[in-house]
């Protein structure tokens, strides 16, 4: 499966990958060597922590490498009055009688607690292409769905401020 990412997503991931390979990895190798010299490895917490940090770094490197290799570059092709990637959208949630502001982003930038929704989540799928005033149904599961109305759209571009997760 290809990961649909923006060119900026790939650039930021490549920067992190370079940092982890060229700067962080040598530091972690030295830390493992340093803590290994503390003695008995069965009771050496510093050594275990250094090895765990090294393992976590290698895992992140593998993840970033796979994401970049399988990426399909996408661009926002929405009309000026439609919701597209990175646009801020004010929604009225009928069930809660409340409004919420969200932003539809790529999967590597989503953070629902910050209002950044993946374009593949139920709400994200429904939002793309909608216009102000559109009422739509978000189906979360076979037994739960809800309705929302688009109140406003503030066109945005990918400024790179949303971190890669």
N, C-alpha and C positions, 0 to 999 in steps of 0.2 A: 504494500500500500504506500502510495506517495503521500508525503506530508505537504500540505498546502501552506507555504510560508512566503512572506514578502522578502524582497531582496535585502531589506534592512534586518529582518529576522536572521537571515543566513549570515550577514556581515557580523552582527553581534555575537552569534554563536561561534563563528570562526575566530573572533577576537578572544572570546573566553577559552576556546580550545587551544589557541596559541599560548595564552597565559598559563593555562594548566600544564601544558606540555613543556614549555620552555623555562618558566619561572617557578611555578609551584612544585612540580615533580622533583627537580633537584633539591629544593629546600626540604621536602618530605623525606627524600632518601637520606639526606644528611641528618635529619632528626631521628630517623630510625637507627642510624649508625651511632649517633650520640647516646641515645637512650639504651641501646643494647649494651653499652659499656658499663651500665649501672650495676650489672651483676645478674643474679638469679632471675631468669626470664619468667618463671612461674609466679613470682610475686612482684614483678616489675610493671606497675600500672602505666608509667610513662611510655614504656616500650609498646605496650598493648594499644595505648591511645594513638601513638605515632603510626603503628601498623594499620589501625582502623582509618585514620585520616588518609593514609596512602591508598588503602583499598577504596575509600569513597571517591578519591580523586580519579583513580583508574576507571571506576564505574561511570563517573560523569563524563570522562573522556570518551568512553565507548558510546554512551548515549548521544553526545554531541556529534560524534563521527557518523553514527547511523542516521541521525536526523538530517544532517547536511547531505549525506550521500543519497538519501531517498527523497529529498525535497523537490517539490514542483513549485516554481515561482509563480505567484499570483499577484494581480494588481486589482485595485478597487475600480470597478467599471460601472458604478452606480450613477444614475442620473442625478442632476442637482437637487431634485425634490424627493429622492429615494434614500433609504437607509443603506449605507455601505459600510465597509470595514473602517473602523476607528471613529465613526461618527458618534457623537453624544446624543442619546435619545431619552427624552422624558416620556415615561409611560404612566398611564393610569391603570392600576390593577383593580378591576371591578370587585373581586372577591374580598379584598382587604380595604376597599374604599380609600386607597392610598396612592401616592405617586412615587416613582422611583426613577433615578437616572442611571442608565447603563451605557456601555460601550461594547460593540461587537468587535472582537479581536481574533487573531490566529490562535491556534491551540497552545502554542508555546508561551503566549502572553496572558492567558486567561487567569483571572483571580476574582472569583465571584464576590469575595468579601470587599473588594475594591470597586465592584461594579463592572469589571471587565469580564464579559461572557464570551466563551468560545463560539465560533461560527457554527460548530457542530452540536452544541447543546440544544435542548428543545426550544428555549427562548431565542437563542441566536439564529437557529434555522428559520424560525418564523419571522424574525425581524428583518432580515436582509430583503431589500426590495420594497418594503412597506413605505407608505407616505403618511403625512400628518392627517389624522382623522381616521385612519384605518383601524378597524376593530378586528382582532384575530384571536384564535383559540390556540393555546399552548397545551399540547398533550404530553404529559410527563410520563404516564404509564397507562396501562389498560384501564385502570380504575380511577385515575386522577387527571383532571385537566382544568384549565381556568382561562378566562378571557382578559384581554388587555387592549388598551386603546393608545395609539401613538399621539402624544400631545405636542411634541416639538422635536425637531431634528436640528442639531448644530453640526454642520459639516466640519470634519477634522481630517487631518492627514496623519500618517505614521511619523510622529516626531521622535520616536525611539525612547520615550520616557517610561513606557511600560517595560518592566524587566522581563528577561527570558527566564522562564521557570524550568 
